[in-house]
Amino acid sequence: MTAIVTKNSLQASIDKNDINLQIKLVGTALVRIMSNQTAGERQSNSVNTDNGTGFTGADGKSGTITAKYYIKHKTLLDWQLAMWLKPNLSGYSRITKYHRQLNIFAENKVHHQKRG
């Protein structure tokens, strides 16, 4: 099966430089990733279990706090968006390292729509 969300497709969406699209994309992605955290991790804004899902240890606090902010306000502050869009040495934005988890959400959504 061909992936719906790839590192390159996610980066291509970000590169469109549409601020509203970027906010929605990053905010929604963070909320979905946060949903993979344990309840305790979501409550404490941290990563307690290295289970390959949810945020990495380095992103646990900032990812959870930013996801919660997006849920409450339906937007992101400039610095929050900038943090997740900042490119790494390979030129990919920080949020793209979660493309595999986001692809699973996209595949599940398509699967449920086909069944619906």
MORA-V998261 format. One record per run of one state. SS is the DSSP state (A for helix, B for strand, O for the rest). FROM is the first residue (numbers start at 1). LEN is the number of residues. If there is no record, write none. Layout:
SS,FROM,LEN  SS,FROM,LEN
This chain:
O,1,6  A,7,8  O,15,4  A,19,16  O,35,4  A,39,6  O,45,15  A,60,14  O,74,4  A,78,8  O,86,1  B,87,1  O,88,5  B,93,1  A,94,22  O,116,1
